[in-house]
Amino acid sequence: VEGQTEEVIFDHLHAAAFFQSPLGRTILGPAENIRTISRNNLHQYISTHYSGPRMVISAAGAIKHEEIVDQVKRLFTNLSTDPTTVRQLVEREPAVFTGYEDRVVNDDMPLAHVAVAFKGASWTDPDSIALMVLQTLLGGWKAGAGAGANLGSELARKVAANDLAESIMSFNTNYNDTGLFGIYAVAKPECLEDLSYTMMNELSRLTQDVSEVDVIRACNQLKSCLVIHLDGTSPVAEDIGRQLLTYGRRIPLAEFFARIDAVDVDTVKRVANHYIFDRDVAISGIGPIQRLPDYTWFRSRTSLGFQN
């Protein structure tokens, strides 16, 4: 677990973003806990959390609905009947976003891993689709992938042209009552200052300098991604289950596309100003990160605006 740096840094990012809130608790766990997990621990966890009201059975492909229902009735007979729903658990302990940072200096690592995030939107928030478009506008890039100078993302073009990172990607994670929106990058330690400036400047760009062409491109790219991810019965079944758990229904692609098409330049600027301009940030860094600017610098950049 500890060797998967990308997983670990997002664990640390959540700890910083939701300090002393449920979402800030590690999902990976320390190695010593993993080594001591017993059969009884697993059984108790499953019997407590895998309850009927919190579960969805989905299927896709050459199936008959009645046969699936009969199999579920026959096989899923020992589930917990605890009526507590996920929404009730969230209301009991809501996630609270905090401006905080989590840094782990490790000079034995050749590259620095850095994540910067803002409070995002929940699955059902009206701004959730617009944030997906913002994520697509920021895009991503990886060394060796080519097309650096021809990418639609201004962030990706600048990172590629100036060799600022080995890889960079935007992310937009939704939860039941909140979310995380930001950028994750892997870079050489000597590039961290210039990389940080570029990341924050491109985030600020979204609040005031977005073209109609870029928004249309991002909307079309987002729609393409939605379709590509449904290539096969397994991802379709997963999509059905996830949407039933998050939305309470499966949203047709036509409705998703209509919501995406409703996002225009004004929407992007409004949402970016709401979630980025003069807002607290959460920062996580692992590796040789001595040259990563301090928290005050990142926080101040949120209110300075885009600079050409």
Secondary structure, 3 states (H helix, E strand, C coil): CCCCHHHHHHHHHHHHHCCCCHHHCCCCCCHHHHHCCCHHHHHHHHHHHCEHHHCCCCCCCCCCHHHHHHHHHHHCCCCECCCCCHHHHHHHCCCCCCCEEEEEECCCCCCEEEEEEEECCCCCCCCHHHHHHHHHHHCEEECCCCCHHHCCCHHHHHHHHCCCCCEEEEEEEECCCCEEEEEEEEECHHHHHHHHHHHHHHHHHCCCCCCHHHHHHHHHHHHHHHHHCCCCHHHHHHHHHHHHHHCCCCCCHHHHHHHHHCCCHHHHHHHHHHHCCCCCCEEEEEECCCCCCCHHHHHHHCCCCCCC
